[in-house]
Amino acid sequence: MLLATKLPGMKKNTMALSILLSFSSLSLAQTRQEWVVKKSSWSSQDEKNYQDFISSIGEAAAAKKCISVETCLKSSANPYHNSDPSNADFHSDCADLPYYLRTYFSWKNNLPFTYASEVVALGESSDLRYSPMGNAVKKRSAVWSGQKGLTILNSIIPNVISSADFRMEYDAGQGYEAPDFYSSHISREAIVPGTMIYDPAGHVAVVYKVSDDGRIHYIDAHPDNSITSGIYSPKFARSNPRHGAGFKNWRPFKIVNARYNFSGEIVGGQIVMARNSDIPEYGTEQYYGNQPNMDNWKKGQFVIGGRTMNYYDYVRFKMSKGNLVINPVEDFKEILEDICVAVQDRGVAVQNALDAKISSAPHPARLPRNIYGTEGEWETYSSPSRDARLKTSFVDLMNQTRGYFEKLAAHDPTVRYEGSDLKADLRQAYQSIALACTVSYKRTDHSEVTLNLDQVRKRLFDLSFDPYHCAELRWGASGDELSTCQDDSVKRRWYTQEQWLRNQIDRTYEAKMDYSLGELNGPKPGAGVLNPPDVDILNLLQ
C-alpha cells in the first residue's frame, strides 16, 4: 500500500486522491489475487503463526469437520478462507501438501517463498521418487511480488513438486543447492506443528500436534484429494540416511540485495539458504542414534537414562513432557482408536473409487510397473500403500502389546499397571473399541454391509487394493456377502493371484510388479510373500 505524505503546498483534495489511488491499487491486487512480498525473511512470529495455522487445519481434519484439502481450506479452520475467490479450487496429494500449506500461508501473509524447481538423482535412478542414493537440488526458484497465488498453488506446485523433493540426505549433494528442508532434532522444540514426516516409501505427512504423552499427530493428503489424520508409528519406516526419511522442517532463508518496485514490494534479489550449522533445531540422531555408529546407521543406538530402546519408543520418550510413564491399557486404546480412524478413512477412499466407476472398467492386462508408486487411475483410486500402512498398524499393535508384558516382567519404570489381570483388561478394551468402531459399504446390489473393527482385522489380508474389483472384494467378502459381486472370471482370477501382494506389508517401490495375470503365479523378487504376519490380537490376549 502506498503511503500519502503531505508535501509543502499539497492541497487536501490531492492527498485524498493519493489515498484513494492507494486503496484502489490494493483492491486491484486483491481482485487479481497477486502475491505481494513485503518481507525478506520469516520472523519467529511468522513461524509461530504458521504453527497455529497448521494446528487449526489439523484439528478440523482429525475431527472430520473437513475431509479434503478443498473443504479444509474453505472451512472456518482456515482464517484466510474469506479472502479467496468463490471459484478457488484446492487440490493436493501427500507430497504436495506441505508445499501447498506453506505456499498458501506465505501468500496470505506477504511472505517470501522459495522451492526446489529442479531435482536430480545422486546416482542412477529410473524414478526420482525412489532414488537408491537419494537426490539433490540442482535449481531453485522463488516467488516475487506480482505473481498470482492461485497460479503458484495449482500450476507450479503440482507440476514441480513430488516426494523426490523429500528424498534427500541431511547434507545432500555437496556442490548442489541446499535442500528445502533440514533434518530435525528429536525434541519438542524442534518437532512442532508444520514439521513434515517423510516415509521413504513415498508418503509425506504434516505434524499438527504433539501431545503431552509424546504422541505425534499428523495429517496427510492423498491423490483423491482426501485428507486424513493419524499417529506417528512404525508405519513410517526408517531407511538409509541418503533417503532422508523422518522428520524435516522448512529451511530458513533470506533475500539479499532485494529489489523493490515503486510500492515498496520485493520483486527480485538473491535467495540465501541457512546452513545446517546455523539452525539450532538441526540434528541427525534420527538417522544414527544418540549413540551413533557413523559407519553403519543400523547399528546406532537409542539410549535414555541408561536404557537402550527401539527408535519409535525413543522418539516418544523424547517428545513427552517430563518422565513418560505409560498406562498400558490407555495406550492400547489409543493405538486401537488410531487404527479405527484409518479403517474409516479407507472406507472413504474405496467409495471414491466406486463412485468414479473404476470397478466397472475392464481390468488392465498388466499391473503397474510398481503398484505402490505409479500414476493415473491406479494412483488415484488403488489402495496398496494405504492398506500396507493399516496392516503395519495391526502388527505394531501386536508388538506393543507384547512389549507391555515384557516391560512389566522386567519391572520397567516406564510402564505402570495397577490392575490384577492385564490380559483381561486389554481384551476387554479391545472388544469394547472393536465392536464400537464400524465401517459400512454398499454391495453391488446397493444393500449395505456394516463391519466392525475385529471383522476387518479377520479379513485384513483379503481386502483388495485393486480399484478394478467390485465393492465386495475391496472389503474382502466371502460366502453370501460376496454373492452380489458381478466381477467376471478374469477379475476374480486377478483377485486370487494378487493374494501374494496382499500378504506383504513392506512397500517395495523398487520392485518390478508389472506382471500379467499368467505371470502373477506366486511371490516374486521383492513383490509378494507366501504368508501374512500374525495379527490375531485376541489369541495373544487369551
N, C-alpha and C positions, 0 to 999 in steps of 0.2 A: 504494500500500500504506500502511495506517495504521501509525504508529509507536507502540509501547507504552511509555509513560513512567510510571515508578513515582512516584505522588504520596504525600505523607505519609499513613501509615495504611493504604496499599493492601496487601492480602494477596497472597501468591504465587499463589494459585489465581485471583484476579481478574486478575492480569497475564497468566497463561496463557490465560485465557478471552479476554482482549483480543487476544492474539497469534493465537489460533485463529480469532477472528472476522475478523481482518485477512486471514489466508490464505484463509479461506472466501470473503471478498469478491473477492480476486484470482482464485480458482478460478472463481467465478461469472462474472466478467468475461471470463476466457479461454474459458469454455464458450460464452458468448454472442458471443464474438469482437468485443467492443466496442473501439472506438478510444479510447485514453487519451492525451490530450495533456498532456505534462508540461513541455514547454519552450516558451518564447515565440518562439524563432527557431532556425535551424540554425547550429551551430558549424562551424568549419573542419574539425574531426574528423568531424562528421556528413557533411560533403560528401566527405571522403576515404573514409569507409566506404561511401558511396553509389557512388563511383567503383569501389571494389573489388567491390561487388555487381554492377554492370553488367559489369565485366570478366569476372567468373565466368560470368554468363549468356551473354555474347557468345562467349567461348572455347568453351563447351559447344555452342552453336548452330553455330559455324563448324566444329567437329569432327564435327558430325552426331550428337552424343550426345543431342541432343533436337531435334525437328523442328517443334514447335509451341509457342505460348505456354503451352499447358496442360502439355506434357511438360517444358518448361524450368523452369517454376515448381514442378513436382512432383519435380524431379530433385535430386540432391545438389549441383548447381551453385548452387542456392538455399539459403543457410544457414538459412533460416527455414521450409523446407518441412515439417519435422516439427511445427510449431506450427499448421498448417492442419487443419481438419476433413477427414476422409476423403472427404466428398462435395463438397468445394470444386470449383467449376468456374471455369476461367480462359479467357477468350476476348477477343482484341483484334485490331483491324485496324491499319493502319500509323499512322494519326493518333492512335489511342488509345494505342499502345504506350508513348510517352514518359510520358504521364499514368499509364498503368497501372503501370509500373515505379516511378515516383516515388511514386505513391499507396501502392503495396504496401509499399515500404521505409519510408515515413513511418509507416504504420500499425504495422508491426512494431517500430519504434524509438521510439514515443510522441512523434513529432514533429508539428508543426503543418503543415497543408497548405491552400492556397488556390487557387482556379481561377476562370477567367472563366466565369460562368454565363449571360451574355447578350452576344452579339457582334452588331454592326451593320455594315453596309457604309458606306463613305465614298463616297457617290455611288450611282448606280443600279446594281442588280445583281439578276439573277434567281436566282443561286446564290452564297451567301456563300463557298463554297469557291473560287470563281474570280472574285471581285470585281475589276473592272478598276482601281479606285482603292484597293483594299485595305480592311481592316476596322479596327474599334476595339472596345474593351471597354466596354460600357455598364453592366454589373453584375458584381459579384464576390461569390463565396461562400467560406465557409471550413468546415473540419471541426473540430468541437468534441468534447470527451470525451462518450462515451455513444453516439455513432453507430456503426453496425456497419461494420467494414472491408469485408466482402464485399458489403454493400449499396452502398457507395460505388463499389467496383470494378465490379460487374456491373449496377448500375442507373443510377447517376449518370454515371459516365464515358462509357459507350457512348451514352447518351441526350442528353448535353450537349456532348461534345467532338467536333470534326471538324477537318479540315485548315483550316477557316476560322479557327481559333484561332491558326494559324501565319502566316496571310496578313496580316501587319501590318508596317508600316514601323517602323524602329528607334525612332522617336519618334511612334508612331501616335496620331492624333486628339487634338490639343490640346483640353483640356476633358473628356476621357474618362478612364476608369481606366487605369492603367499596364498594359501587356500582361503576360502570364505570363512572357515571356522577354525577354532583351536580346540585341542583336546582338553577336556575339563578335569580339574582336580576333583576327587570324590569328597565333597563336603557340602553342607547346607548353604554355605556362602557361594559356592560355585554352581551347583545344580539347582536351578530356580525355574519358575515359570518362563517358558521360552527356550530353555535348553532342549537340544534335539537328541534323540536316541537313534543311532544308525545300526540296523541289523545287516550284517554282510550278505544276507540272502536277498537284499534288495528292498528292504522296507525301512521306512523312516517314520518316527513319531515325535510329538512335541510335548514336553512336560508342562502340565498346568498346575500341579500341586504336589507338595511333599508333606506328608502327614507327620505328626509328632513321633509315630512309631517307626519311621524310616521308610514307609511305603511311598514309592514314586508313582504318581498317577499321570497318565498321558492321554492325549487324543491323537487319532491318526485318520487320514483320509484314504479313499480307495478309488479305483478307476471309474466306478459308477457314481462318483461324487458324494457318496455317503461318508459320514464322519462318525467315528466310534471312539470308545474310551476303554481304558484298561489299566492294569497294574504291572509295573516292570517285574520281569521274572526270567527264567531261562529260555523263554520263547524268543528272547533277544540274545542271539548266540555271541560268544566271544570268537575271535579269529586272529589270524596273523596280523600283527601291528601294521603291516603295509596296507591292510584293508581299511584301517581307521574305524573299526567298529566301536560302538559305545557312545559315550556322552560327548556332545560338542556344543560349543557356544559360538555366537557370532563374533568374528574377529573385529576389534575396534579399528577404526581408520580415521583419517582426517584429510581434508582437502587443503593442499598448499598452493600458493600462487594463484589463489582464486580470482576468477574474472567475473565482474558484475555487470548487469545491464543498467539502464537508466533508472530502474525501480529499486535497485539495490539487491536484486536476486542473483544468485550464483549461477552462471551459465557455462562455466568451464574451470579447469585447473588440473592439478595432478593429485591422484589418489595415492596416499601413503598408508600402507597396512602396518599395524602394530606387530612387532616381533614377539615370539613366544616368551622370551626372557623379560619382556616388559609387561606381561599380563599376570597379575597376582593369582588369578584363578586357574592358570595353566598347570597341567600336571599329566604324567604318563603312567601313574600307578595302575590304572585300569588295564593297561597292556601287560605290564611286567610284574605287578605286585608291589607291595610296600617293602618287601624284602626281595628285590628283583634279581633275576638271572637274565642279564642282557644278551647272553649267547643263545638261550632257549627260553622264549617267553612263556612256554607251557610250564616251566619249572619254577617260575616266580611264585612266591608265597604271599598269602594274605594273612597277616597276624595282628591281633588286637589283644592287649593285656596278656601276652604270652601264649595265647591260644591261636592255633592255625585253623583257618576255616575256608570254605569254598568262596569263590568270588561273589556270588549273589548274596550270601549271608554277610560278607564283609561290607558290601555296598549298603545293605540295610542297617547294619550296626553304625556305620559311619554317618548315615543320613538321619539317624534317630536323635531326638533331643534327650540328653542325659544318658544314663546307662540303660540300655534296652533290656527289658525283661518281657519275655513272650509268654502270654497265656495260650497254650496250645489249642484249646477249644475255640477261643475267639479268633485266633489266627487261622485255624482251619475253616471257620465260617467265612472269613474274609476272602480266602482263596476260592472257595466254592461260589461265592456271590460274584466274583470276577469272572469265573467260568460261565455262570448263568448269563451274564451280560453278553459274553462272546457268542453263546449259543443263540440268543435272541437277535443279536446283530447279524449272525449268519442267516437267520430267517428272513431278514430284510433283503440281504444280498441275493438269496435264492429267488425270492419273489420278484426282484427286479429283473432277473434273467427270464423268469416265466412270463412276466408282463411284456417283455420285449419279444416273446415268442421264439426265442432261440431254440427251445426244446422241440419246436415243430419242424425245424430245418433238418435236412439230411446230415448225417454225421460226416465230417471230412474224412478223406481217405487216409490221412495220417494225423497223428498228434502234432502239436507244435514242436519246433526244434528243442524247446525246453518248456515244460508245462508251467514252471514257476515264473519264468520271465519271458514274455512274448509281447504281442500287440494285437490290435483288432478286437473282434468279438470275444476271443478266448481271454484276453487280458481283462476286458471289462466285466465279463459275466461268469467266468470259471472261478473256482474257489480252492485250488490246491494249496496255496500259501496260507490262506485263512484257516483251512481245515488242519494243516500241519501245525499251526500255532495252537489251535484248540486241542489237538492231540497231545502236544508238548505240555500244555497246561494240566491235563489229566495225569500225565507221567510225573510232572512236578508235584502234583498233589500227593501221589503215592510216595515220592521221595521225601517230601516234607513231613508226611505222617510217620514214616519210618524214623526220620530224624528226631521227632518228638520223643519217641520211646528210647532211642539211643542216648539222647541228652539227659533224659530223666534218670536212666540207669547209671549214667556216669556222674550224676549229681552236678550237672552243668548249671551254674547260677543264672544263666541267661534264660532258662525255661522254668516257669513256676506254675505248678498244678496243685490245687488244694483239694481235689476230689479223691475218690477212692477207686474208681474204675475208669481209666482214661479211654480204653477201647469202647466201653459202653457209652460214654459221654460223646465221643466223636461219632459213633454210629448213630446216636440219636440226632446229633446236629446235622449229619449228612441226610438222614431220612427226612428231617423237617424241611431243610432247604431244597433238597432234590425234588420233593413232591410239590412244593410251592412254586418252583421255577418251571414254567411251561413255555412251549413254543407251538404255534399252530400253523398248519399249511393246508391248502386246498388240493385235493386229488384231481385227477384229470376230469372226473365227473362232477367237480365242484363241491363234493362233500368234504367236510372239514375233519382233519385229524389233529388231535392235541397230544403232544408228547411232553412228559416231564423230564427233568434233567437226568434221572437214572436211566430212563428208557433211551435217551440219546447216547448216554455212556455205553450201554449194552450194544448199540449198533454203530458205535463211533467209527469203526473201520469199514462200515458198509455205506457210509454217506458218500454219494457220488459227487466228485468235484467237477464233473463234466457237464457243461451247460446244455449239451445236446440231449441230455437224458430227461425223462419225464419227472414230474414233481415227486412221485413216489420213490423213484430211485435216488433222487437228490437227498431224500431223507431215509434211505436205507430200508425201505419197506420190504416185507416178505408176506407170504400167505395171502389171506383175504385182503389185507391192506394194499397189496401190490396188484390185485386183480383188475383195477380200473386203469392201469397204465397201458397206453396204446403204442408204446415203442415196438418197432418191428424186430425181427430176429437178429438183424445186423446190429442194431443199437444194444440189444440185450447181450450180444457177444462182446461188444466193446465194454459193457459194464463188467462182465465176468472177467475179461482179460486185464482190466485195469486194477484188479484186486491187489496185485503186487505193488502198484504205485500207492494205493490207498493204505497199505500196511506201513508205509515209510513215513517217519515223522521228520527226518532231516531233509532240508530243502537243498538239493544239489544242483545249483544253477549251471554248473559247467558240464553236466552230463548230457549226452545225446539222448533224446527221447522221441524223435520224430519217426516212430515206428508205425507200420501199417498194422491192421488187425491181425494178419497172419504172422507178423513178426513179434507181436506182443504176446509171447507164449511163456513168460516167466520172468523172474528178476534179471535185469541186465546190469552191466557195469555202472554203478552209481545211480541206477534207476530201478527202484523197487526192492522189497525184501520179502523173504518167504513167509515170515510170521510177524504179526504185530506185537508191540510191547504189552505188558500186563497193565491194565487199568482197572482191575476189579477191586475197587476200594472197599467194598463190603466184605469181600473174602479176607482182605488184610485185617479188617476190624473184627472178625469173628473171634 
